[in-house]
Amino acid sequence: MIDTMNVHEASPREPDGLQLTDAVALLLPGAKIVKTFNQLPAALLVREPTQGGGRRVMFVAGNYEGTNITIAALLESLGFAPIILGKIAEGGSLLRYRGSMVLQNIIQQNILVSYYGLHIQANLREQNYL
């Protein structure tokens, strides 16, 4: 299951200090929940994930590595540049309302540089704060 939610100040407090995603997981025994699609406004998410020759970064956090990889592959197939942040307790906190990764439109650029016959491929990221 993909969790796209963020708790806002006017919303009820997260139960028992849990991330909202973990609280939802308690209600869905056996579900493997991944947090993504929640760091950018919907108006930006409906646009093409490519911008300026690069791909929009979409962060992924979940407690099951295999599920994170599966969702990252889905994001890749949709044209995004997924970055797995780890488990909900660590990576998920970066994606919370007012978290450090929320409302940052990051574009990953792939470049190939040749220097004296040596070919180097690099991923560059540019960031726009919304």
Secondary structure by P-SEA (a helix, b strand, c coil): cccccccccccccccccccaaaaaaaaccccccccccccccccccccccccccbbbbbbbbcccaaaaaaaaaaaaaaccccccccccaaaaaaacccccccccbbbbbbbbbbcccbbbbbbbbbbbcc
